[in-house]
Amino acid sequence: MLILHSERLYIRDYTENDSQFHHSWISNSNVMEYMDWKTSSIKESKKELSRAIKESKSKNRKDFFLAIGLIKEDILIGNVGFSLLGNNNQEAEIGWMLLPQFHNLGYATEAAKLLVEYALNTLQLNNIIATCAKENYQSEKIMIKLGMSKIKEFDKFYIQKNKNLLKVLYSLEKN
C-alpha cells in the first residue's frame, strides 16, 4: 500500500473501508463542479472505488488514486491522484479534489506536492501535466504553486451545468 506523509497530511491508497467517504466526495456537486464526469449513486461510487483498489494492487500500475487524510484528526478530506500517459510511462496527469470545508487551507497543494515528488523522484517520471476549467481559479493557483507552467489554453470547451468551460493545460518537467 502506497502511503506518503507531510507535516499535516497523509495520502494513501484507498481501502474497502473508505466506501462511505469515497461516495461523500465523488457525489458532492460542489466538489465535482468543474468535472466533466459525474457519479451520484452509491453503486457507481463503489464501482469506482473497487477499480481504484484493484489498480493499486496491479503489478503494472498506471493509475494512482489516493485518499488525502489529516494526520492529527485522522479523517479523510479529499482525493489526489495521477494517471500515467503514453506507452513509455514517463508522463502523468495529476488532479485533486477536496471536500468544500477543507478548501483554501493549503491541503490540496500540500497533497499534490507529495505526489509530484513521488512521481518525479521515486517513479522517475519526466513530466507531470494538469488541466482544469479556466474558470477554476483555485486549481490553476495550485498548478502555479507546484511550479507548473501554462502550456496552452484550449479553444474547445466542454459543457458543465449549462456553462461553456474552456480548459487550460499546465506542465512541470523534471529538472
C-alpha positions as CSV (number, residue, x, y, z in Angstrom):
1,M,0.0,0.0,0.0
2,L,1.3,3.4,-1.0
3,I,1.4,5.9,1.9
4,L,3.1,9.3,1.8
5,H,3.3,11.8,4.6
6,S,3.8,15.5,5.1
7,E,3.7,17.5,8.3
8,R,-0.1,17.8,8.3
9,L,-1.3,15.2,5.8
10,Y,-1.0,11.6,4.6
11,I,-2.0,10.3,1.2
12,R,-2.7,6.6,0.8
13,D,-4.3,4.0,-1.4
14,Y,-8.0,3.5,-0.9
15,T,-9.3,0.5,1.0
16,E,-12.8,-1.1,1.1
17,N,-13.4,0.7,4.4
18,D,-13.3,4.0,2.5
19,S,-16.6,3.4,0.7
20,Q,-18.7,6.0,2.6
21,F,-16.0,8.7,2.4
22,H,-15.4,8.0,-1.3
23,H,-19.1,8.4,-2.0
24,S,-19.2,11.6,0.0
25,W,-16.8,13.4,-2.3
26,I,-17.5,11.8,-5.6
27,S,-21.2,12.5,-5.3
28,N,-20.8,16.1,-4.0
29,S,-21.9,18.6,-6.6
30,N,-19.6,21.3,-5.1
31,V,-16.5,19.0,-5.3
32,M,-17.4,17.9,-8.9
33,E,-18.4,21.4,-10.1
34,Y,-15.7,21.6,-12.8
35,M,-15.5,17.9,-13.7
36,D,-16.9,16.7,-17.0
37,W,-18.0,13.4,-15.4
38,K,-20.3,12.7,-12.5
39,T,-21.1,9.8,-10.2
40,S,-24.1,10.1,-7.9
41,S,-25.2,6.6,-6.9
42,I,-23.6,4.6,-4.2
43,K,-23.4,1.7,-6.7
44,E,-21.4,3.9,-9.2
45,S,-19.2,5.1,-6.3
46,K,-18.4,1.6,-5.1
47,K,-17.6,0.6,-8.7
48,E,-15.1,3.5,-9.0
49,L,-13.6,2.6,-5.6
50,S,-13.2,-1.0,-6.5
51,R,-11.4,0.0,-9.7
52,A,-9.0,2.2,-7.7
53,I,-8.3,-0.6,-5.2
54,K,-7.8,-3.2,-7.9
55,E,-5.4,-0.8,-9.8
56,S,-3.4,-0.1,-6.6
57,K,-2.6,-3.8,-6.4
58,S,-1.7,-4.1,-10.1
59,K,1.9,-5.1,-10.9
60,N,1.8,-2.7,-13.9
61,R,0.0,0.2,-12.1
62,K,-1.0,3.1,-14.3
63,D,-3.4,4.9,-12.0
64,F,-2.6,6.3,-8.6
65,F,-5.8,7.5,-7.0
66,L,-5.2,8.2,-3.3
67,A,-7.2,9.4,-0.3
68,I,-6.0,12.5,1.5
69,G,-6.2,12.5,5.3
70,L,-5.4,14.8,8.1
71,I,-2.8,13.3,10.4
72,K,-3.8,15.0,13.6
73,E,-7.6,14.3,13.3
74,D,-7.2,11.1,11.3
75,I,-10.0,11.9,8.9
76,L,-10.2,11.8,5.2
77,I,-10.7,15.1,3.4
78,G,-10.2,14.5,-0.3
79,N,-8.6,12.7,-3.2
80,V,-5.3,13.2,-5.2
81,G,-4.0,11.1,-8.0
82,F,-2.4,10.8,-11.3
83,S,-2.5,8.5,-14.3
84,L,0.5,7.5,-16.4
85,L,0.2,8.6,-20.0
86,G,1.5,7.1,-23.2
87,N,3.5,3.9,-23.8
88,N,6.7,4.9,-22.1
89,N,5.2,5.8,-18.7
90,Q,7.4,8.9,-18.4
91,E,4.5,11.4,-18.1
92,A,1.4,11.6,-15.9
93,E,-1.6,13.7,-15.5
94,I,-2.4,14.8,-11.9
95,G,-5.6,16.0,-10.3
96,W,-7.0,16.7,-6.8
97,M,-10.4,17.2,-5.1
98,L,-11.3,18.2,-1.6
99,L,-14.5,18.3,0.4
100,P,-15.6,22.0,0.4
101,Q,-15.0,22.6,4.1
102,F,-11.3,21.9,3.5
103,H,-10.8,24.3,0.6
104,N,-8.4,27.3,1.0
105,L,-6.3,25.7,3.7
106,G,-3.3,24.6,1.6
107,Y,-4.2,20.9,1.8
108,A,-4.6,20.4,-2.0
109,T,-1.3,22.0,-2.7
110,E,0.4,20.0,0.1
111,A,-1.0,16.7,-1.1
112,A,-0.2,17.4,-4.8
113,K,3.4,18.3,-3.9
114,L,3.8,15.0,-2.1
115,L,2.5,13.1,-5.1
116,V,4.6,15.2,-7.6
117,E,7.7,14.5,-5.6
118,Y,6.9,10.7,-5.5
119,A,6.2,10.7,-9.3
120,L,9.4,12.6,-10.3
121,N,11.8,11.2,-7.7
122,T,10.6,7.6,-7.0
123,L,8.9,6.7,-10.2
124,Q,11.4,8.8,-12.2
125,L,8.8,10.4,-14.4
126,N,9.9,13.2,-16.7
127,N,6.8,15.3,-16.9
128,I,3.6,16.0,-14.9
129,I,0.7,17.7,-16.6
130,A,-2.6,19.0,-15.2
131,T,-5.7,20.5,-16.7
132,C,-8.7,22.4,-15.3
133,A,-11.5,24.6,-16.4
134,K,-10.2,28.1,-17.0
135,E,-12.8,29.3,-14.5
136,N,-11.5,27.0,-11.8
137,Y,-9.1,29.6,-10.4
138,Q,-8.3,27.7,-7.2
139,S,-6.9,24.7,-9.2
140,E,-5.0,26.9,-11.5
141,K,-3.4,28.6,-8.4
142,I,-2.3,25.1,-7.2
143,M,-0.7,24.3,-10.5
144,I,1.3,27.5,-10.3
145,K,2.3,26.8,-6.7
146,L,3.6,23.4,-7.9
147,G,5.9,25.2,-10.2
148,M,4.0,24.2,-13.3
149,S,3.9,26.4,-16.4
150,K,0.9,27.2,-18.5
151,I,1.3,25.4,-21.9
152,K,-2.0,26.0,-23.6
153,E,-5.5,27.4,-23.3
154,F,-7.8,25.2,-25.3
155,D,-10.2,26.9,-27.7
156,K,-12.6,24.0,-27.4
157,F,-14.8,23.8,-24.4
158,Y,-17.0,21.3,-22.6
159,I,-20.4,22.0,-21.2
160,Q,-21.0,21.7,-17.5
161,K,-24.2,22.8,-15.7
162,N,-25.2,24.6,-18.9
163,K,-21.9,26.6,-19.0
164,N,-19.3,26.5,-21.7
165,L,-16.0,26.0,-19.9
166,L,-12.6,26.4,-21.5
167,K,-9.7,24.3,-20.3
168,V,-6.1,25.2,-19.5
169,L,-3.1,22.9,-19.6
170,Y,-0.1,23.2,-17.3
171,S,3.1,21.2,-17.3
172,L,6.1,20.5,-14.9
173,E,9.2,19.0,-16.4
174,K,11.8,17.2,-14.3
175,N,15.0,19.3,-14.0
